[in-house]
Amino acid sequence: MFYTCRSKLWELALFEYPDFNPVAFSIWRLDVHWYGLMYVLGFIGAWLGLRWRSGKAGSPVASSEVEDLVFYGALGVFAGGRIGYMLFYNLQGLTENPLSLFFVWEGGMSFHGGLLGVLVAMAVYARRHGKDFFSITDHIAPWIPQGLFFGRIGNFINGELWGHETDVPWAIVYEGVARHPSQLYEAALEGLVMFVVLLTFSAKARPRMAVSGLFLLLYGTFRIGIEFVRLPDEGIGYIAWDWLTFGQVYSSPMVIAGIVLIVLAYRRPRMAPATAA
């Protein structure tokens, strides 16, 4: 169904948000939600990509080690994402009831917490398997955007993380208000664009840390930009000036770290370059 909305300059045709059922399907009375299914698709995509790249000569991870690597990554995503959400966005709830950390059915996952969790998991993996940490992060970086893409599609299906009111032609009417589909912006930039750029960049041998640095730089830049049109999470609001968000604050160090890693990577030409990540 389409709505028409008159602005000062033109009449726009706005798409109405479909009333999605958050449950994708049920198996023996067990409801499988779309959001959970998106996580599964993200991990499957990463597994397939890593299997493909790990079969190439010079890969820091053998094909037989990919399942173990994905398992470590999944633990980091879920543990870090949940702990990060409670620490970054719901510290009061955590202090009032520490057991709320385990109330995952109430929702609440943080990308930045998940990223920290994955970095810790990769550090443990690298140490236990006698591998270089940055060689591992360079290897997995191109496949993370797939999970980000599916995750943002899950946010869209759930009808969450909307943008500000707007009259742009591609606005989506949600509960009677035309809004920026910020979830789809993130799916496009953090997911599709980052995937194509990182996959292309890592197709050739790059200095160690370069791929990881580019991942941090791209995500941080895209997230900071999208936060200008995305509404803050309910109950959190802006930090200052009616535009600064926690997402921008947490993403700023990623931009700085990404630039530092890229500079260090290309200032050490004698260091053996990593093979295609």
DRENLUMMAR-792570 format. One record per residue (C-alpha): residue in one letter; z, x, y. Coordinates in Angstrom, 2 decimals, always signed. Each point is the difference from the previous one (the first is absolute). Layout:
BEGIN
REC type      zz      xx      yy
REC    A       Z       X       Y
...
***
This chain:
BEGIN
REC type      zz      xx      yy
REC    M   +0.00   +0.00   +0.00
REC    F   -0.82   +1.27   +3.45
REC    Y   +1.58   -0.62   +3.37
REC    T   -1.61   +0.31   +3.39
REC    C   +1.86   +1.57   +2.86
REC    R   -1.24   +0.28   +3.59
REC    S   +0.69   +3.21   +1.89
REC    K   -0.96   +0.83   +3.55
REC    L   -3.33   +1.47   -1.04
REC    W   -1.05   -1.49   -3.30
REC    E   +0.81   -2.46   -2.74
REC    L   +1.23   +1.65   -3.15
REC    A   -0.12   -1.16   -3.61
REC    L   +3.29   +0.99   -1.62
REC    F   +0.67   +0.10   -3.71
REC    E   +3.07   -1.81   -1.28
REC    Y   +2.26   +1.92   -2.37
REC    P   -0.33   -1.41   -3.52
REC    D   +3.15   -1.32   -1.64
REC    F   +0.21   +2.67   -2.71
REC    N   +2.21   -0.49   -3.01
REC    P   +2.11   +3.18   -0.18
REC    V   -0.02   -0.30   -3.80
REC    A   -3.22   +1.39   -1.48
REC    F   +0.63   -1.33   -3.50
REC    S   +2.78   -0.69   -2.47
REC    I   +0.56   +1.33   -3.51
REC    W   +2.54   -1.82   -2.16
REC    R   +1.79   -1.35   +3.08
REC    L   -0.01   +3.44   +1.60
REC    D   -1.59   -0.17   +3.46
REC    V   -2.18   +2.96   +0.93
REC    H   -0.17   +0.22   +3.79
REC    W   -3.01   +1.27   +1.88
REC    Y   +2.07   +2.64   +1.79
REC    G   +1.22   +1.49   -3.26
REC    L   -3.52   -0.13   -1.37
REC    M   -1.19   +2.00   +3.01
REC    Y   +2.43   +2.79   -0.91
REC    V   -1.41   +0.04   -3.52
REC    L   -3.58   +0.23   +1.31
REC    G   +0.99   +2.83   +2.31
REC    F   +1.54   +2.03   -2.81
REC    I   -2.96   -0.67   -2.29
REC    G   -2.38   +1.17   +2.72
REC    A   +2.02   +3.17   +0.55
REC    W   +0.17   +0.65   -3.75
REC    L   -3.77   -0.37   -0.40
REC    G   -0.70   +2.23   +3.00
REC    L   +2.41   +2.69   -1.13
REC    R   -1.42   -0.07   -3.53
REC    W   -3.45   +0.55   +1.43
REC    R   +0.97   +2.83   +2.35
REC    S   +2.38   +1.62   -2.47
REC    G   -2.85   +0.49   -2.45
REC    K   -1.73   +2.37   +2.40
REC    A   +0.31   +3.77   -0.18
REC    G   +2.78   +1.48   +2.10
REC    S   +2.05   -3.20   +0.23
REC    P   +3.75   +0.66   +0.38
REC    V   +0.66   -2.86   -2.42
REC    A   -1.54   -0.30   -3.46
REC    S   -1.34   -3.35   -1.16
REC    S   +2.78   -0.18   -2.59
REC    E   +2.61   +0.27   +2.78
REC    V   -1.27   -2.85   +2.19
REC    E   +2.11   -2.74   -1.60
REC    D   +3.13   +2.06   +0.56
REC    L   -1.01   +0.62   +3.63
REC    V   -0.63   -3.71   +0.65
REC    F   +3.35   -0.87   -1.59
REC    Y   +1.82   +2.34   +2.37
REC    G   -1.96   -1.43   +2.90
REC    A   +0.84   -3.59   -0.96
REC    L   +3.71   +0.83   -0.14
REC    G   -0.23   +1.57   +3.44
REC    V   -1.84   -3.00   +1.46
REC    F   +2.43   -2.63   -1.25
REC    A   +3.25   +1.91   +0.46
REC    G   -0.97   +1.52   +3.33
REC    G   -1.61   -3.18   +1.29
REC    R   +3.06   -2.12   -0.69
REC    I   +2.60   +2.54   +1.14
REC    G   -2.07   +0.78   +3.09
REC    Y   -0.26   -3.68   +0.94
REC    M   +3.75   -0.50   -0.23
REC    L   +0.78   +3.19   +1.93
REC    F   -2.71   -0.35   +2.67
REC    Y   -0.10   -3.77   +0.50
REC    N   +3.07   -1.64   -1.54
REC    L   +2.84   +2.50   +0.20
REC    Q   +2.47   -2.68   +1.02
REC    G   -0.80   -2.07   -3.08
REC    L   +0.38   +3.09   -2.18
REC    T   +3.39   +0.93   +1.46
REC    E   +1.25   -3.58   -0.31
REC    N   -1.15   -0.27   -3.60
REC    P   -1.15   +3.24   -1.68
REC    L   -1.21   -2.01   -2.99
REC    S   -2.67   -1.55   +2.24
REC    L   -1.93   +3.20   -0.65
REC    F   -0.89   -1.51   -3.36
REC    F   -0.90   -3.47   +1.30
REC    V   -3.71   +0.78   -0.24
REC    W   -0.88   -3.68   -0.42
REC    E   +0.93   -0.48   +3.65
REC    G   -2.85   +2.32   +0.99
REC    G   +0.07   +3.12   +2.13
REC    M   -1.95   +3.21   -0.63
REC    S   -0.61   +2.78   +2.49
REC    F   -3.12   +2.16   -0.06
REC    H   +1.79   +2.89   +1.68
REC    G   +2.83   -0.22   -2.53
REC    G   -2.55   -0.18   -2.81
REC    L   -1.76   +3.08   +1.35
REC    L   +3.25   +1.96   +0.09
REC    G   +0.73   -1.20   -3.53
REC    V   -3.40   +1.20   -1.21
REC    L   +0.49   +3.40   +1.67
REC    V   +3.35   +0.41   -1.76
REC    A   -1.55   -1.11   -3.28
REC    M   -2.88   +2.47   +0.41
REC    A   +2.44   +2.81   +0.79
REC    V   +1.89   -0.75   -3.22
REC    Y   -3.25   -0.28   -1.95
REC    A   -1.32   +3.30   +1.40
REC    R   +3.23   +1.84   -0.77
REC    R   +0.28   -1.33   -3.54
REC    H   -3.62   +0.80   -0.79
REC    G   -0.17   +3.34   +1.81
REC    K   -2.59   -1.14   +2.55
REC    D   -0.42   +0.48   +3.73
REC    F   +1.31   -2.94   +2.06
REC    F   -2.82   -0.14   +2.55
REC    S   -2.65   +0.38   -2.69
REC    I   +1.41   -3.16   -1.54
REC    T   +0.21   -1.93   +3.28
REC    D   -3.56   +1.06   +0.88
REC    H   -1.07   -1.27   -3.41
REC    I   +1.55   -3.46   +0.31
REC    A   -0.59   -0.64   +3.73
REC    P   -3.54   -1.45   -0.31
REC    W   +1.20   -2.65   -2.45
REC    I   +2.96   -1.36   +1.96
REC    P   -2.18   -2.08   +2.39
REC    Q   -1.04   -2.21   -2.90
REC    G   +3.59   -1.12   -0.37
REC    L   +0.26   -0.53   +3.75
REC    F   -3.12   -2.16   -0.04
REC    F   +1.21   -2.25   -2.80
REC    G   +3.49   -0.15   +1.50
REC    R   -1.32   -1.28   +3.34
REC    I   -2.15   -2.56   -1.78
REC    G   +3.21   -1.11   -1.69
REC    N   +1.64   -0.33   +3.43
REC    F   -2.91   -2.17   +1.14
REC    I   +0.27   -2.26   -3.05
REC    N   +3.73   -0.34   +0.61
REC    G   -0.64   -0.96   +3.64
REC    E   +2.15   +2.80   +1.42
REC    L   -0.28   +2.85   +2.53
REC    W   -2.19   -1.95   +2.43
REC    G   -1.24   +1.26   +3.33
REC    H   +0.38   -1.36   +3.52
REC    E   -1.64   -3.15   +1.27
REC    T   -3.59   +0.65   +1.03
REC    D   -3.35   -1.60   +0.73
REC    V   -2.23   +2.65   -1.61
REC    P   -2.83   -1.51   -2.07
REC    W   +1.44   +1.28   -3.28
REC    A   +3.49   -1.44   +0.60
REC    I   +1.57   -2.04   -2.80
REC    V   +1.92   -3.20   +0.69
REC    Y   +3.40   +0.19   -1.67
REC    E   +2.41   -2.91   +0.42
REC    G   -2.06   -1.29   +2.91
REC    V   -0.17   +3.33   +1.88
REC    A   -3.01   +2.34   +0.17
REC    R   +1.20   +3.49   -0.88
REC    H   -1.29   +3.50   -0.67
REC    P   -0.30   +0.46   -3.78
REC    S   +1.89   +3.29   +0.23
REC    Q   +0.40   +0.17   -3.79
REC    L   -3.79   +0.14   -0.32
REC    Y   -0.21   +2.62   +2.75
REC    E   +2.40   +2.15   -2.00
REC    A   -1.86   -0.66   -3.25
REC    A   -3.22   +1.16   +1.68
REC    L   +1.38   +3.08   +1.78
REC    E   +2.88   +1.19   -2.19
REC    G   -1.84   -1.04   -3.13
REC    L   -3.79   +0.12   +0.12
REC    V   -0.57   +2.47   +2.86
REC    M   +2.68   +2.43   -1.15
REC    F   -1.26   -0.18   -3.57
REC    V   -3.59   +0.83   +0.97
REC    V   +1.00   +2.79   +2.40
REC    L   +2.49   +1.65   -2.36
REC    L   -2.25   -0.33   -3.05
REC    T   -2.91   +1.54   +1.91
REC    F   +2.14   +2.73   +1.56
REC    S   +1.60   +0.97   -3.31
REC    A   -3.32   +0.05   -1.88
REC    K   -0.38   +3.63   +1.09
REC    A   +2.53   +2.81   -0.37
REC    R   +2.50   -0.07   +2.87
REC    P   +2.91   +2.28   +0.91
REC    R   +3.31   -1.06   -1.50
REC    M   +1.78   -2.61   +2.18
REC    A   -3.17   -1.09   +1.81
REC    V   -0.51   -3.24   -1.95
REC    S   +3.69   -0.89   +0.23
REC    G   -0.05   +0.69   +3.72
REC    L   -3.05   -2.18   +0.55
REC    F   +1.67   -2.85   -1.90
REC    L   +3.10   +0.16   +2.21
REC    L   -2.05   +0.27   +3.19
REC    L   -2.26   -2.94   -0.85
REC    Y   +2.71   -2.35   -1.19
REC    G   +2.31   +0.76   +2.91
REC    T   -2.77   -0.49   +2.55
REC    F   -1.25   -3.25   -1.52
REC    R   +3.48   -1.45   -0.42
REC    I   +1.04   +0.81   +3.56
REC    G   -3.15   -1.63   +1.34
REC    I   +0.26   -3.16   -2.11
REC    E   +3.64   -0.48   +1.00
REC    F   -1.21   -0.87   +3.52
REC    V   -1.55   -3.22   -1.32
REC    R   +2.39   -0.66   -2.90
REC    L   +3.19   -1.96   +0.51
REC    P   +3.23   +1.79   -0.96
REC    D   +1.65   -1.17   -3.21
REC    E   +2.07   -3.14   +0.44
REC    G   +3.56   +0.77   +1.05
REC    I   -0.85   +3.57   +1.06
REC    G   -1.96   -0.29   +3.23
REC    Y   -1.05   +2.77   +2.37
REC    I   +1.99   +3.14   +0.66
REC    A   -0.94   +0.21   +3.70
REC    W   -2.46   -1.06   +2.68
REC    D   -1.13   -3.05   -1.98
REC    W   -2.51   +2.10   -1.94
REC    L   +1.73   +2.96   -1.72
REC    T   +0.64   -0.73   -3.68
REC    F   +1.82   +1.72   -2.85
REC    G   -3.36   +0.39   -1.72
REC    Q   -1.26   +2.10   +2.92
REC    V   +3.18   +2.09   +0.12
REC    Y   -0.09   +0.68   -3.75
REC    S   -3.73   +0.78   +0.07
REC    S   +0.13   +2.46   +2.91
REC    P   +1.49   +2.84   -2.10
REC    M   -2.83   -0.55   -2.50
REC    V   -2.57   +0.74   +2.70
REC    I   +1.85   +3.15   +1.04
REC    A   +0.52   +1.15   -3.59
REC    G   -3.65   -0.69   -0.80
REC    I   -1.21   +2.14   +2.91
REC    V   +2.40   +2.80   -0.95
REC    L   -1.15   +0.03   -3.63
REC    I   -3.67   +0.04   +0.96
REC    V   +0.53   +2.84   +2.49
REC    L   +1.99   +2.02   -2.54
REC    A   -2.59   -0.66   -2.69
REC    Y   -2.87   +1.35   +2.07
REC    R   +1.94   +2.88   +1.55
REC    R   +0.50   +1.56   -3.43
REC    P   -3.58   +0.79   -1.08
REC    R   +1.14   +2.54   -2.58
REC    M   +1.91   -2.61   -1.91
REC    A   -1.91   -1.15   -3.06
REC    P   -1.63   -3.33   +0.86
REC    A   +0.85   -2.98   -2.12
REC    T   -2.74   -1.42   -2.16
REC    A   -1.22   -3.54   +0.63
REC    A   +3.16   -2.06   +0.24
***
